[in-house]
Amino acid sequence: MVGEDPASQVYVRKKGEQAKEVGFVSTEHRLPATTSQEELLALVDQLNNDNDVHGILCQLPLPSQIDEKPY
């Protein structure tokens, strides 16, 4: 999650609770609203290369400096 959107905070918390309920390991990465697109993509790349990570959810909305559809 990038930033402090109140609705997103609730949604992320609920996803974490549900993951725990079904036995998934869920790790949250909360980034400041000033995070650049390059910084976010670097984190996604790092997670993508971690064999212990089996899925990545990027919580929307993202701050305006980040293109939600970069490709």
MODELLER restraints for C-alpha pairs under 7 A, 6 or more apart:
rsr = mdl.restraints
at = mdl.atoms
rsr.add(forms.Gaussian(group=physical.xy_distance, feature=features.Distance(at['CA:1:A'], at['CA:29:A']), mean=6.24, stdev=0.5))
rsr.add(forms.Gaussian(group=physical.xy_distance, feature=features.Distance(at['CA:1:A'], at['CA:30:A']), mean=4.90, stdev=0.5))
rsr.add(forms.Gaussian(group=physical.xy_distance, feature=features.Distance(at['CA:1:A'], at['CA:31:A']), mean=6.06, stdev=0.5))
rsr.add(forms.Gaussian(group=physical.xy_distance, feature=features.Distance(at['CA:1:A'], at['CA:58:A']), mean=6.31, stdev=0.5))
rsr.add(forms.Gaussian(group=physical.xy_distance, feature=features.Distance(at['CA:1:A'], at['CA:59:A']), mean=5.13, stdev=0.5))
rsr.add(forms.Gaussian(group=physical.xy_distance, feature=features.Distance(at['CA:2:A'], at['CA:30:A']), mean=5.93, stdev=0.5))
rsr.add(forms.Gaussian(group=physical.xy_distance, feature=features.Distance(at['CA:2:A'], at['CA:31:A']), mean=4.61, stdev=0.5))
rsr.add(forms.Gaussian(group=physical.xy_distance, feature=features.Distance(at['CA:2:A'], at['CA:32:A']), mean=5.68, stdev=0.5))
rsr.add(forms.Gaussian(group=physical.xy_distance, feature=features.Distance(at['CA:2:A'], at['CA:33:A']), mean=5.49, stdev=0.5))
rsr.add(forms.Gaussian(group=physical.xy_distance, feature=features.Distance(at['CA:2:A'], at['CA:62:A']), mean=6.13, stdev=0.5))
rsr.add(forms.Gaussian(group=physical.xy_distance, feature=features.Distance(at['CA:3:A'], at['CA:31:A']), mean=6.16, stdev=0.5))
rsr.add(forms.Gaussian(group=physical.xy_distance, feature=features.Distance(at['CA:3:A'], at['CA:32:A']), mean=4.96, stdev=0.5))
rsr.add(forms.Gaussian(group=physical.xy_distance, feature=features.Distance(at['CA:3:A'], at['CA:33:A']), mean=3.82, stdev=0.5))
rsr.add(forms.Gaussian(group=physical.xy_distance, feature=features.Distance(at['CA:8:A'], at['CA:59:A']), mean=6.88, stdev=0.5))
rsr.add(forms.Gaussian(group=physical.xy_distance, feature=features.Distance(at['CA:16:A'], at['CA:26:A']), mean=6.09, stdev=0.5))
rsr.add(forms.Gaussian(group=physical.xy_distance, feature=features.Distance(at['CA:19:A'], at['CA:25:A']), mean=6.80, stdev=0.5))
rsr.add(forms.Gaussian(group=physical.xy_distance, feature=features.Distance(at['CA:19:A'], at['CA:26:A']), mean=6.33, stdev=0.5))
rsr.add(forms.Gaussian(group=physical.xy_distance, feature=features.Distance(at['CA:33:A'], at['CA:63:A']), mean=6.31, stdev=0.5))
rsr.add(forms.Gaussian(group=physical.xy_distance, feature=features.Distance(at['CA:36:A'], at['CA:65:A']), mean=6.63, stdev=0.5))
rsr.add(forms.Gaussian(group=physical.xy_distance, feature=features.Distance(at['CA:36:A'], at['CA:66:A']), mean=6.55, stdev=0.5))
rsr.add(forms.Gaussian(group=physical.xy_distance, feature=features.Distance(at['CA:37:A'], at['CA:65:A']), mean=6.86, stdev=0.5))
rsr.add(forms.Gaussian(group=physical.xy_distance, feature=features.Distance(at['CA:37:A'], at['CA:66:A']), mean=4.90, stdev=0.5))
rsr.add(forms.Gaussian(group=physical.xy_distance, feature=features.Distance(at['CA:47:A'], at['CA:53:A']), mean=6.40, stdev=0.5))
rsr.add(forms.Gaussian(group=physical.xy_distance, feature=features.Distance(at['CA:62:A'], at['CA:68:A']), mean=6.96, stdev=0.5))
